């Protein structure tokens, strides 16, 4: 066997192994450049070998270039096709009624309403949220949302800020056409008027114009944790869920499948009830983001494909949010890590008892107005410097 043949047989698998190592260690852009360079080099080599009469080597290099390009192209097409699994709902209803004004000057900043959709009776078959909206007849109480987060991404994409709105916050509820429907707990907006009712309610509460919404089915939490191999959270003190009987022992807990759902849903037995549940939801999301952004997920083609499947098949967004816009946003956020995603909860004043609503949370309107204004001005970082206690505690301090 010729020396060149031996070198070729050894170098190809070594090059593949080297690229895979780079991908698993976070050098995704470098890996992409090296793959492109490799294809170009093989095409140049094909031309060179052909001109010098070495037709077999020319054929082998050409096959290698075509196979590499085809594999990469197929994988890219495969990932892009998964975006078509996302359910989209028409947002024509936002053209009715009044909304906060759009920014006077064009901006790349985005403000997104993220909602968790929960089915209170999973044993009963019913249309999905998207199907109900498409039919034009919202089934009151069919779905609820106890998880509402306003996600703000600054124009420079240097960070992301997540503000949770507790489900028991006592606010003016608006329907999907922007008409006021009286005061109630904020989760009544979704149950009674659907996701666009929540959209309108949040806009009127914050006086911010939302750009998009994303709804993830709570079942998606289960599928997502399975796809990424679970996440670990720390329970600082032993606590018992008095509703389900689940005991959470002090120490690290591996969350996957149904246990992940129990963690994010729990509020009975927690000292601060709904607020501790909000912290748990944010803590879980923080752990998931850390795992998804980890090199062994982003750089592992199979695991990343499974993760994208788990997200997209349980996701519903507004019709205006195209696949191209989603891809662009994801690409622009590729440099984010856990420390650059900061979580907080809408400022709280006190608890109260209200007829027909029960125990509610009264929002600290002055502080909340300060927070929403900071978001509108892309200055949440400065707000958190002034109010550091508003930020989610460290991972080992979340109940």
C-alpha positions, -999 to 999 in steps of 0.1 A, spaced: 0 0 0 14 34 -10 24 58 17 0 85 4 -28 60 7 -19 51 42 -16 88 51 -50 94 36 -67 65 55 -52 78 88 -57 115 83 -94 114 74 -107 97 106 -83 119 126 -97 150 110 -132 139 117 -124 131 153 -106 165 157 -136 184 143 -160 165 167 -137 173 196 -138 210 187 -176 209 185 -180 192 219 -157 218 234 -176 248 221 -156 257 190 -187 256 167 -178 285 145 -142 272 141 -155 238 132 -178 253 106 -149 272 90 -127 242 91 -154 221 74 -158 247 47 -120 249 42 -118 211 40 -145 209 13 -127 237 -6 -93 219 -2 -108 186 -15 -122 204 -46 -89 220 -53 -72 187 -47 -96 171 -72 -87 195 -99 -50 191 -91 -50 153 -92 -71 152 -123 -47 175 -142 -18 152 -132 -35 121 -144 -43 106 -110 -79 100 -117 -86 76 -88 -74 101 -62 -94 129 -80 -125 107 -78 -119 99 -41 -114 136 -32 -145 146 -52 -166 120 -34 -152 132 -1 -161 168 -9 -196 160 -21 -203 136 9 -191 162 34 -211 190 19 -241 168 15 -239 156 52 -236 192 65 -263 204 42 -287 177 52 -281 183 89 -288 220 84 -319 212 65 -329 187 92 -326 213 119 -344 240 99 -372 216 92 -378 212 129 -388 248 131 -418 239 109 -431 218 139 -438 251 158 -475 259 159 -484 294 148 -515 314 156 -529 343 138 -524 376 156 -550 396 137 -568 403 169 -540 426 180 -552 450 153 -583 457 174 -585 481 203 -557 503 217 -522 492 224 -491 510 238 -473 529 211 -444 514 192 -409 529 199 -405 562 181 -371 551 167 -365 517 152 -348 493 176 -334 458 175 -345 452 211 -371 426 216 -397 422 244 -413 387 244 -441 373 265 -433 337 275 -462 316 289 -464 280 302 -496 263 292 -510 238 316 -539 214 310 -558 211 343 -574 179 331 -550 159 310 -573 129 310 -598 147 288 -590 150 250 -594 185 237 -580 207 209 -546 223 215 -542 260 223 -533 267 187 -564 248 174 -587 266 198 -574 300 186 -577 289 150 -613 279 155 -621 314 169 -638 300 200 -617 299 231 -628 272 255 -629 290 289 -609 270 315 -596 244 291 -560 256 296 -544 279 322 -511 296 325 -495 299 360 -462 308 344 -459 342 328 -425 358 320 -416 390 301 -383 384 284 -363 414 273 -334 412 249 -315 444 245 -306 457 211 -269 448 215 -278 412 225 -253 415 254 -277 399 279 -313 388 284 -336 397 313 -365 376 325 -393 392 346 -418 368 361 -453 380 368 -468 358 397 -501 341 388 -519 357 419 -510 393 410 -542 413 413 -546 434 381 -571 447 356 -578 419 332 -582 426 295 -597 404 268 -580 395 235 -594 427 218 -581 449 246 -613 455 264 -611 458 302 -630 430 321 -625 439 357 -599 431 383 -588 395 391 -557 373 395 -536 377 363 -538 340 355 -576 345 348 -566 363 316 -553 331 300 -580 309 314 -608 332 303 -595 350 272 -566 329 260 -530 339 253 -539 371 236 -559 381 267 -527 376 287 -508 396 260 -532 425 263 -533 423 301 -494 424 303 -493 453 278 -518 473 298 -500 465 331 -466 475 319 -474 501 292 -449 482 270 -456 471 235 -448 434 232 -431 421 201 -439 384 202 -453 357 224 -442 321 229 -463 294 247 -447 262 258 -468 233 269 -459 221 304 -455 186 289 -426 202 269 -407 206 302 -408 169 306 -397 161 270 -370 188 271 -353 174 303 -353 140 288 -337 152 256 -308 170 275 -304 142 300 -320 160 329 -307 189 350 -295 192 386 -309 216 412 -301 222 448 -328 220 475 -314 240 505 -338 225 531 -360 195 533 -395 204 522 -427 184 516 -453 192 490 -485 191 510 -506 187 479 -488 158 462 -470 143 491 -436 146 474 -407 150 497 -377 170 486 -347 161 506 -319 186 512 -291 184 486 -288 180 449 -317 166 429 -317 153 394 -348 165 376 -361 146 346 -394 136 332 -424 139 357 -401 150 385 -392 181 366 -430 189 363 -434 184 401 -405 208 408 -419 237 387 -455 232 397 -450 230 435 -461 258 458 -479 241 487 -453 236 515 -431 264 503 -427 293 528 -435 320 502 -460 299 482 -464 314 447 -432 335 450 -411 305 459 -427 286 430 -417 315 406 -382 312 420 -383 274 413 -395 280 377 -367 305 371 -341 283 388 -352 253 366 -351 275 335 -317 287 344 -305 251 348 -320 241 315 -304 270 297 -271 262 313 -274 226 300 -287 235 266 -259 260 261 -233 236 273 -207 223 248 -218 187 250 -253 197 240 -247 224 214 -217 205 199 -234 171 199 -254 168 167 -277 140 180 -284 156 214 -289 191 199 -314 177 173 -333 159 201 -334 191 222 -346 212 193 -374 186 186 -385 187 223 -388 225 222 -404 230 188 -431 203 190 -444 218 223 -441 255 212 -467 279 199 -458 314 187 -476 343 170 -479 342 133 -456 373 128 -426 354 143 -412 337 112 -386 309 111 -361 333 97 -366 357 126 -363 329 151 -330 317 135 -316 352 135 -325 357 171 -309 324 181 -277 332 161 -275 367 177 -277 351 212 -251 324 206 -226 342 229 -249 343 259 -241 322 290 -259 316 323 -244 347 339 -258 370 312 -294 358 316 -307 375 346 -340 366 364 -363 387 386 -399 389 398 -423 418 395 -420 439 427 -445 429 454 -461 451 480 -483 428 502 -509 401 503 -546 408 505 -580 391 506 -604 402 479 -640 391 474 -645 367 444 -607 364 440 -594 352 474 -558 356 484 -540 379 460 -506 396 456 -507 434 454 -480 448 431 -457 475 443 -468 499 416 -441 525 420 -412 499 418 -430 480 390 -433 513 370 -396 518 375 -388 483 363 -410 486 332 -395 520 324 -360 505 327 -370 478 302 -384 503 278 -351 522 279 -329 491 277 -315 499 312 -325 469 333 -289 463 343 -289 498 360 -322 489 377 -307 457 391 -277 476 404 -301 498 423 -323 469 434 -300 438 437 -325 420 459 -350 418 431 -327 393 413 -332 355 416 -310 341 444 -280 319 436 -288 283 426 -281 269 461 -304 293 478 -337 286 459 -362 267 480 
